[in-house]
Amino acid sequence: MTENLGVQAAAIVDEKIREYRSLQEELNTHRFDLGTLTAQRNENELVKQELDVCGQEASEGSDSVVYKLVGPVLIKNDLDEAKETVDKRLEFISGEIKKMESTIAKKEEQSQQLAMTVQEMQGAMQKAAVEAAKAAAMQSS
């Protein structure tokens, strides 16, 4: 009966460890996605800076022309419209980054709690094994 309980406890711990590993893989995926979003934000911030330069040149009387890529074709685009599009894109990306950071924080907390649970369960199993060994030694003497 004791061995059966030990096997059951080990199976439960193994399942918790599988859960932990799965959670870690999920976290890695979310962190990768966060990196992608951050890169997109940085790229769009650079575009915004370039559009601001074009706006300054236009106010100084220079002929700045902005094009946007639509499929394989470049189409002339209004500077104000381009700035608005980039601003909306930055707003959207920033919102997605906040969501992703929140998700990562929640998953990290779950991961820490699960790790503590596994450690406690393993400690209890080791304690039970020591007690069982002492009991067996007492019976044999």
N, C-alpha and C positions, 0 to 999 in steps of 0.2 A: 504494500500500500504506500509506504514512504517513497519507494523508487518511482511509483506511478505519479505521485504528487510532484516529485522532482522533475520528471519528464514533462509533465504538464506546465510546470513553472518555467522550465527552459524553453518550451514552445512559445509561451506567452512572451518571454523576453525576446526571443528571436523575431516574433511578429512586431514587437515594438521597435526593434533595431531596423527591420525592413521599413517600417513607417518613417523612422528617422532618416534613413538614407533617401527615401523617396522625397521627403520634405527638403533635404539638402539639394537634391537634383532640381527640384522646383525653384528653390532659392537661386541656384546658379543660373537657371533660365531667366528668371526675373531680373537678376543683376545684369545679364547680357542685354536684355531688352532695355534696361535703364541706360546702359552705355550707348546703345543705338539711339535712343531718344535724346540723350545729351549731345551726341555728335550732330544729330539733326538740328537741335536748337542752336548749337554753335555755328553751323553752316548758315542757318537762316539769319543769325545775328550779323554774320559777315555780309550777307546779301543786303540786309537793312542798312548797314554802314555804307555800302557801295551806292545804294539808292539815295542815301542822304548826300553823298558827294555829288551825285548827278543832279540832285535838287539844288545844291549850292551853285553848281555850274550853270544851271538853267536860269537861276535868278541873276546871275552875272551876265546873261546874254549869250551864253554858249549854247550850241545846238546839241543837247544830250538826248539821245534816243535810247529807249529801253525796248527790248524784244523779249518775248516769251516763247518757249519751245512748246509747240503743240504737235505731238507726233513727230514726224520728220521735218516739220516746217517751222521757221521762225516768223512770228507775227508781231508787228509793231504794237506796243502796249503803252497805255497812258501811264506816266510816272506816278501820279496819285493812286491810280488803281493798283499798280504794282506794289506800292508801299502798303496800301490797305491789305492786300493779299498776304504779304509777308507778315504784317502785324497780326492778322488773324491766325496765320499758321503758327507764329510764335506763341500766341495765347493758347492755342489748342495743345501744342507740344508741352508747354509749361504745365497745363492741367494734367496731361497724361503722366508727366514726370512726378507730379505730386501724388497721383493715384498709385503709381508704381512704387514710390518710396513708402507710402502707407502700407501697401501690400507686403513689401519686403519686411517692414518693421513687424507686422503681425506674424508673418511666417517665421522670422527669427525668434520671436517670443515663443511661438509654439514649439520650435525646434529646441530651444533651451529647456522648456518645461518637459518635453519628451526625453531629452538627454538626462535630466535629473531623475525622472521616473525610472528610466532604464538603470541608472546607477543605483538607485535605492533597491530596485528589484534584484539586481545582481548581488548587492551587499547582503540582502536577506537570504538569498540562495546560498551564498558562501557561509553565512552564519549557521544556516540549517544544516549544511554539509558538515561543518565542524562539530556541531552538536550530535549529529548522527554518528560521526566517527568516534566521538567520545563515548556515546552510548554503546556502540559495538565493542569498543575496547573494554568497557566495564563488564559487558556480558561475557566476553571471552576470558576474563580473568577470574 
